[in-house]
Amino acid sequence: MAAVETDLIRQISACTICAARFAATATAHTPRPVVWFQPGARVLVAGQAPGIRVHASGVPFSDPSGDRLRDWMGVDKATFYDRARIAIVPMAFCFPGLDASGSDLPPPPICAATWRDKVMAELGEVPLVLLVGGAAQRWHLGTKVSVTDTVARWRDTAPCVFPLPHPSWRNTGWLKRNPWFAAELLPALRARLTEVLI
């Protein structure tokens, strides 16, 4: 099914408000918004920002983090990339760049300040929201605690909202230290996904 393109999607896709900011990073790249949503989606994946591989591909979570996230969700690529079912809306639509040490820069707040309320209004009521990482959790839940604390309290917002750690390889140690995540949260998440994606 072809993606539905709205005026808002076209506006975000053409956004260059961070051009000067990105030019000043170690990567000195140009904006490339990765826009992957349409009204009527049943699930919202609210992430951080595209990484350098996603910047190159133009496809969200087209990297090892995406493989891990899809495994957590128990969905295949066809389901994950079906915009009529799953909206993928990061806190910043563009790759923020790398710092001098080669680490990803955080999502520029101007992106969410400019676009997020408009996107949420266009999406309308979404039965299931996955908050991937601290930036998404702070914006959607107003949390001021750590990602670990927020994810540990997942039952407070389930079954409509599930906070998740970022699926990066950097969090492999976190997953080992918190076995309850795979034993308790993920089965509940997969069951809820089965309900809403039918």
N, C-alpha and C positions, 0 to 999 in steps of 0.2 A: 504494500500500500504506500502510495506517495505521501510524503510529509505535507501537512497543512502549513502554509506560510501566511502568517498574519502581518498586519502593519507593524506590530510591536516586534515580531521576530525579525523583520527586515531592518527596523531601526537598530536593534541590538547588533545584528550582523554587520552593520556599517559603522559601528561605534569606533571612534579613535580618540576618546578623551584621555587615554593613558599613553598616547604616542610618545610624548616627551619623556615621561617617566620610564617607559620601556627602553627608549633609546639610551638612557643614562645607566642602564644595568650592565652587568658583565656580558650578557648575551647580545645587547644592543639590537633587539629584535623589534619588529613592527607588530601592532595589534592584529590578532586573528581570533575574533570571538568564536567560541564553539557553542552553538545554540542548538539545543536538542530537546524541544518540548512542543506540545500543542495542547490546546484546551481539550478537556475530557479525559485526560490521562487518569488512571486509577491509582498510580503510585508516583510519588515524588522522591527522587534521590537528590538530596541537597548536599552537595559536596563542598570542597574547598576552592580549588582552581585547577585548571588543566596543567599537567606537567609538560616537559619538553617534548615527549613522544606524542602526546595528544595535540600539542601545538603543530607538530609536523603532519599528523594524520587528519586532523579536523574531526576526529571521532572520539567522544568522551570515553574515558576508561579503556582505551585501546592499548593497554599496558599490563604488566603483571599485577598491579593494584586492581585493575578491572577483573582479571581472572579470579583473584581472591574474593572480591566483592560478589561476583556472580556465584561463586561457590558458596559463600555465606548465605546468599539469597536462595540458592537451589534453582536457579533459572539458567536457561541456555542463552546463547548470544542472540538468537532470533527474537526471543521474548524480551530480553534486556533492551534491544535496540528498536523495539516497536514503539514509536512515539505515541501511538494511540493508547498504549497501555502504561508505559513508563516514561515519565518526564525526568530528564537529568539536568538539574539547574544548580550549578556551583555558585559559591558566594562571589566569585569573579569569573567572568566568561573567558578571559584571556590568560595565557601563561604569564605570570608576573615577572619571570626572569630569574636569574641566578645571582647570588651575591659573589663577592670576590673569592670566597672559599668553595664555591660550587654548590651551595645549598639553595633550595627553592626559596624565593622571597614569599612573604605572606600575601594573601589576596588584598589588593588595594581597596580600602573601605569605600572609595568613591564609586566603585562598580555597584555594590549593593545599595548604596544611597541613591544612585541614579535609577536603577532598574528593578530592584527586587520587589518592591510594593506593586509595581505595574505587572510584573510576571505573575505574582501570587493572585492578583485580581483576575488576570486573564485565565489562569488555570482553574479558578473556582474551587469548589470543595473537592479535596483529594482524600479518599478514604484511608490511605496509608502513606506516611512520610518517614523516610529514613534520613536521619541527620548524621552525616559522615564527617566526623572531626569537630574540633572545638569551635571553629568559626561559625559553622552552621548551627551548632547547638546554642551558642551565645545569641545568635540572631533570632532563632525560632523560639527558644525556651527562655531567653533572658538569664541564662545561668551564669554564675560567677565562680563556679567551682571547677575542678579539674575534669578532664574528659573521663578519667577513671571513675570519679564520683558520679558523674552524670550517667555514664553507661551502667554503673552498678545499680542505679535507681530506675532502670528501664521499665519496671512494672508500674511506676507512677504515671507513665504516659502511654503504655501499651493499652489496647491493641492498635491505636491510631498513629502513634509516633514511637519509633524505635531509634534511640541514639546509639551510634556505633563508633568505634575507634576508626581511624583511617586504615584502610587495608594495605598500606605500604609494608614492604619487607622490613622497614625500620621498626615496626610494631610486633615482629615475631616474638621477641622477648616478652612483651606485654601479654600476648596471647598465652604464653607458657605460664606466666605468673598469675593469670586469671582464668583458670580452667572452667569456671562457671559460665563464661561467655559462650563457649561452644556447647557446653552441656545443658544450659538452661535457656539463654536468650535465643540462640540460633534456631532451635526447634520451634519456639513460639513464633519467631519471625517467619519461618518457612510456612508454618500452618496458616498464618495470617495472609501471606502472599497468595497461597492457594485459594483462600476465600475471595480475595478482592480481584484476582486476575481471571476468575472463571468467566 
